[in-house]
C-alpha cells in the first residue's frame, strides 16, 4: 500500500473524528485523519467545551472571592483584583495540554495527520493540499460552523461569535447573548461573574430548549 493509500481516512479531528481514527488504527487499519487547524481536537478542545469550562471554573472562583461568599469558611478577601490575562493564560494552557495529548496518541497509534481541507474527487478519493489520497472507507466528522444571521456582520469586536467571546481582552460593561442554549448560557455566565451586565435573548419560552424540564427549571434559577 502506497503512502497515499489508506484503509480509513477520517475527515475532521474533533471528539468524533480523532476517537474514530485512533480506534481504527488500534484495530490494525492504516489510518489518516484530515484536520485544517494547527492543533487537533476540533471545536470542543480548541474553542468550545474545554476553554469554556476553564473560564467557567476560573470565573466561579473569582465571583466567590469577590462576593465575600468565602468569609463563612474563614477566608476573608480584600483588595481583590481580576487578572484577565492570567485567566486567559490558564485557558490556553488547558487547551495546549489536551490537544498535545491527542497529537501524542496519533503518533503512538501511527495515525497519519493530513493537514488541510479535504475535497472529494471520487467515491474513494480526496484531495488535501494538492495531494490525492485514496481510502477503502472515508468517515466524515466535520462538525459545524457558526450560522450567520441575515443583516448582521460578526466583526469580532462589537458583535462576536462564541470563539471571540472566549477571547475578550476586557470585561464588557454590558453584553447581550442571542440564544439561550448551552453555549450562550456558559459564556454569558462567565462574563456576568466577572462583572458584565448580561441579558440573554431566547426566542422560545424557556432557556435550554430541548433539554430535560428539570434541568431547564434549575438553570432558570441561577
C-alpha positions as CSV (number, residue, x, y, z in Angstrom):
1,X,0.0,0.0,0.0
2,X,1.4,3.4,-1.0
3,X,1.9,6.4,1.3
4,X,-1.3,7.9,-0.1
5,X,-3.5,4.8,0.2
6,X,-5.3,4.1,3.5
7,X,-7.8,1.7,4.9
8,X,-9.6,4.5,6.6
9,X,-9.5,8.3,6.2
10,X,-11.3,10.4,8.8
11,X,-12.2,14.0,7.8
12,X,-12.2,16.1,11.0
13,X,-10.2,15.7,14.2
14,X,-12.8,16.7,16.7
15,X,-14.1,14.4,19.5
16,X,-15.8,12.2,16.9
17,X,-13.1,12.2,14.4
18,X,-9.9,11.7,16.5
19,X,-11.5,8.9,18.5
20,X,-12.6,7.1,15.3
21,X,-9.2,7.5,13.8
22,X,-7.3,6.2,16.9
23,X,-9.7,3.3,17.3
24,X,-9.4,2.3,13.6
25,X,-5.6,2.3,13.9
26,X,-5.7,0.3,17.1
27,X,-7.7,-2.3,15.2
28,X,-4.9,-2.7,12.7
29,X,-6.2,-0.4,9.9
30,X,-3.9,2.0,8.1
31,X,-5.5,5.3,9.1
32,X,-5.2,9.0,8.3
33,X,-7.1,12.0,9.7
34,X,-7.6,15.3,7.9
35,X,-7.6,18.4,10.0
36,X,-7.0,22.0,8.9
37,X,-6.4,23.6,12.3
38,X,-2.9,23.9,13.7
39,X,-4.0,21.7,16.6
40,X,-6.1,18.6,16.9
41,X,-9.3,18.3,19.0
42,X,-11.7,20.3,16.8
43,X,-14.0,23.0,18.1
44,X,-14.6,21.3,21.5
45,X,-11.0,21.3,22.7
46,X,-9.8,24.5,20.9
47,X,-12.6,27.0,21.1
48,X,-15.6,25.2,22.7
49,X,-16.2,22.9,25.6
50,X,-12.8,22.9,27.2
51,X,-11.9,26.6,27.1
52,X,-15.4,27.4,28.1
53,X,-15.3,25.1,31.1
54,X,-11.9,26.5,32.1
55,X,-13.3,30.1,32.2
56,X,-16.4,28.9,34.0
57,X,-14.2,27.4,36.7
58,X,-12.0,30.5,37.0
59,X,-14.9,33.0,36.9
60,X,-16.6,31.0,39.6
61,X,-13.6,31.2,41.9
62,X,-13.4,35.0,41.2
63,X,-17.1,35.5,42.0
64,X,-16.9,33.6,45.3
65,X,-13.9,35.6,46.4
66,X,-15.3,38.9,45.2
67,X,-18.8,38.5,46.7
68,X,-17.4,37.6,50.1
69,X,-19.0,34.1,50.0
70,X,-15.8,32.6,51.3
71,X,-16.0,34.6,54.5
72,X,-18.2,32.0,56.2
73,X,-15.4,29.5,55.7
74,X,-13.0,31.8,57.4
75,X,-11.5,33.0,54.1
76,X,-11.6,36.8,54.0
77,X,-10.5,38.7,50.9
78,X,-9.7,42.3,50.4
79,X,-8.1,44.3,47.6
80,X,-9.2,41.7,45.2
81,X,-8.1,42.2,41.6
82,X,-9.0,40.5,38.4
83,X,-6.1,39.4,36.2
84,X,-7.9,38.6,32.9
85,X,-4.6,38.0,31.1
86,X,-3.7,35.3,33.6
87,X,-7.1,33.8,33.3
88,X,-6.7,33.6,29.5
89,X,-3.3,32.1,30.0
90,X,-4.8,29.3,32.1
91,X,-7.3,28.7,29.4
92,X,-4.6,28.4,26.8
93,X,-2.6,26.0,28.9
94,X,-5.6,23.7,29.3
95,X,-6.1,23.7,25.5
96,X,-2.4,23.1,24.9
97,X,-2.2,20.2,27.3
98,X,-5.2,18.4,25.8
99,X,-4.6,19.0,22.1
100,X,-1.0,17.9,22.7
101,X,-2.2,14.7,24.3
102,X,-4.2,13.9,21.1
103,X,-1.2,14.5,18.9
104,X,0.8,12.1,21.1
105,X,-2.0,9.5,20.7
106,X,-1.9,9.9,17.0
107,X,1.9,9.3,16.9
108,X,1.6,6.4,19.4
109,X,-1.1,4.6,17.3
110,X,0.5,5.6,13.9
111,X,-2.4,7.8,12.7
112,X,-1.2,10.0,9.8
113,X,-2.3,13.6,10.2
114,X,-3.1,15.2,6.8
115,X,-3.1,18.9,7.4
116,X,-5.5,20.9,5.3
117,X,-9.1,20.8,3.9
118,X,-10.4,17.6,2.2
119,X,-12.2,17.7,-1.1
120,X,-13.8,14.7,-2.6
121,X,-12.6,13.9,-6.1
122,X,-14.2,10.5,-6.4
123,X,-16.2,7.9,-4.3
124,X,-13.0,6.8,-2.6
125,X,-10.5,9.6,-3.3
126,X,-9.9,13.0,-1.7
127,X,-7.6,15.9,-2.3
128,X,-5.8,17.5,0.6
129,X,-3.5,20.5,-0.1
130,X,-2.9,19.4,-3.7
131,X,-2.2,15.7,-2.9
132,X,-4.5,12.9,-3.9
133,X,-5.4,10.2,-1.3
134,X,-7.4,7.0,-1.6
135,X,-9.2,5.0,1.2
136,X,-11.4,2.0,1.4
137,X,-13.5,3.8,4.0
138,X,-13.9,7.6,4.5
139,X,-15.5,8.9,7.7
140,X,-17.0,12.4,7.7
141,X,-16.7,14.0,11.1
142,X,-16.5,17.7,10.1
143,X,-18.7,19.2,12.8
144,X,-20.4,22.5,12.2
145,X,-19.7,26.3,11.9
146,X,-21.4,29.4,13.3
147,X,-24.5,30.1,11.4
148,X,-24.6,33.7,10.0
149,X,-27.5,35.9,10.8
150,X,-29.1,37.9,7.9
151,X,-28.1,41.5,8.0
152,X,-25.7,41.0,11.0
153,X,-21.9,41.1,10.4
154,X,-19.8,39.4,13.0
155,X,-16.9,41.9,13.3
156,X,-15.3,40.1,16.3
157,X,-15.3,43.4,18.2
158,X,-18.7,44.7,19.0
159,X,-20.6,41.7,17.5
160,X,-18.8,38.5,18.4
161,X,-19.3,34.7,17.9
162,X,-18.7,32.1,20.6
163,X,-15.0,31.9,19.7
164,X,-14.4,35.6,20.0
165,X,-16.4,35.7,23.2
166,X,-13.8,33.3,24.8
167,X,-11.0,35.7,24.0
168,X,-12.3,39.2,25.0
169,X,-9.4,41.3,26.3
170,X,-11.5,43.2,28.8
171,X,-14.8,42.7,30.7
172,X,-17.6,44.5,28.9
173,X,-19.9,46.7,30.8
174,X,-22.9,45.1,29.1
175,X,-23.5,42.1,27.0
176,X,-26.4,40.7,25.0
177,X,-26.3,37.0,24.3
178,X,-28.5,35.8,21.4
179,X,-29.6,32.3,22.2
180,X,-30.4,30.6,25.5
181,X,-28.7,27.3,24.7
182,X,-25.8,25.7,26.4
183,X,-23.1,27.8,24.6
184,X,-24.9,31.1,25.2
185,X,-25.5,30.5,28.9
186,X,-22.0,29.3,29.6
187,X,-20.4,32.3,28.0
188,X,-23.0,34.7,29.5
189,X,-22.3,33.2,32.9
190,X,-18.5,33.7,32.6
191,X,-18.7,37.4,31.8
192,X,-21.6,38.0,34.3
193,X,-19.4,36.6,37.1
194,X,-16.5,38.8,36.0
195,X,-18.7,41.9,36.2
196,X,-20.7,42.4,33.0
197,X,-24.4,43.1,32.9
198,X,-25.7,40.2,30.8
199,X,-29.0,39.9,29.0
200,X,-30.0,36.6,27.3
201,X,-32.4,36.7,24.4
202,X,-34.2,33.4,23.6
203,X,-37.0,33.1,21.0
204,X,-38.6,30.1,22.8
205,X,-40.5,30.4,26.1
206,X,-37.7,28.7,28.1
207,X,-33.9,28.6,28.1
208,X,-32.1,25.4,27.2
209,X,-34.7,24.3,24.7
210,X,-34.7,20.6,24.0
211,X,-33.2,19.7,27.4
212,X,-34.8,18.0,30.3
213,X,-37.5,20.1,32.0
214,X,-36.0,19.8,35.5
215,X,-32.6,21.0,34.1
216,X,-34.2,24.0,32.5
217,X,-36.0,24.9,35.7
218,X,-32.9,24.7,37.8
219,X,-30.9,26.7,35.2
220,X,-33.5,29.4,35.2
221,X,-33.0,29.9,39.0
222,X,-29.3,30.7,38.7
